[in-house]
Amino acid sequence: MKRILVLGGGIGGVEAAISLAKEFKKKSGYSIELISDKSTLFIYPLSIWIPVGKRTPQDISMPLDEIAKLRGFQFRQEKVERILSKENKVITDKGEHQYDYLVVAMGGDKMRPKGIEHTLSVCGGGEESLKIRDRFYELIKNGGGTIACGFSGNPKDKTGVRGGPVFEVLFNIDFYLREKNVRDKFKLVFFSPSQEAGKRLGGPGLKALQGLFMQRQIEPIFGKKITAFQPNGILFEDGHLLETNLTLFTPGMNGHPVFKNTDLPLTEAGFIPINDFCQADPMDDSCHFEDIDNCYVIGDSTYFAGPEWRAKQGHLAEAMARVVARNIFLKESGQIQTETFSEHLNILCVMDLGKEAAFIFRDDKRAMAPIGAWAHWAKVAWEKYYKLNKRGKLPNAPL
């Protein structure tokens, strides 16, 4: 029995397990197993609605054991501690697992600037999103205040950033306050140490973003480096203290800390470099990995070359997952792997604004960012599609 291990129960990992099970459904002698320390798949693109009470963590979580039973793979709830690619072995808190193929989809790790404990992030999971909601509701009850939302990147890797959800939470907060007729009681601020926050969205996307800041009276602070977060606000490098009642901040990403306990090739930021087939691929010849081709990496765990605007997004992680599944199947069928992820490289983001949304798309040929209620309802429809798709009730949409 050949064993294919998938590490990580997020969007990329789950899609990898599903796609592998589908590829090998009619091919006997293969075991597809997913290992995650979480019991559920948390659908992060929908978490932006938790702070304004439109969703709960339960609404946007799916039990991994249920998905596994429906889609034909095995699920193990274990915490990965080490990866030994020379020995084709993964060590968890519950034992050792040998593999014939490995798919790493463990995501990344947030950087920890000074005072980060005084902030909350919508990218922190369900419990943290509930804390944002409770603090937000408390401010409304108490008569208003200043809410600042921001994000930063990783200077060692421009793709180590997660900015879209921050914009969405900010605009949804603004919309909620207007619905409740208390917007005038609040000051909303967006901040980023980057002068070019939002630039990767392309010209139309950046223009739409700037217009939304003006229309909704949101104060933007660009290019001011942060010295520390404090209980009462944000201290900038120039000595200015922005006093806040609630600070929402999503820091840049590093590679997953477990990667340091492996013999995998790593970039300076701790991500695993890959080639166009999604195989782990050292950037020089100093690693034993040049002789091993059975380890694949997808999603936020990766470093990959490409245009300056490239970004790690959920739809790209799913595309990578399907590429990996197909390539492993081809190799096991005695064929040459042919599937590449670069053909799916683009920015695709439905940035929800409350009752409208901006549909943002960018690739090497075009960029657009139309805004309308139809885009908001498209995101709502995607939620229904995604859940049904993971249960096998709807086929994959094109990526």
Secondary structure by P-SEA (a helix, b strand, c coil): cbbbbbccccaaaaaaaaaaaaaacccccbbbbbbbcccccccccccccccccccccccccccaaaaaaacbbbbbbcccccccccccbbbcccbbbbbcbbbbcbbbbbbbcccccccccccccaaaaaaaaaaaaaaaaaccbbbbbccccccccccccccaaaaaaaaaaaaaaaaacccccbbbbbbbccccccccccaaaaaaaaaaaaaabbbbbccccccccccccccccccccccccbbbbbbbbccccccccccccccccbbbbbcccccccccccccccccccccccccccccccccccccccaaaaaaaaaaaaaaaaaaaacccccccccccbbbbbbcccccbbbbbbbcccbbbbbbcaaaaaaaaaaaaaaaaaaacccccccc
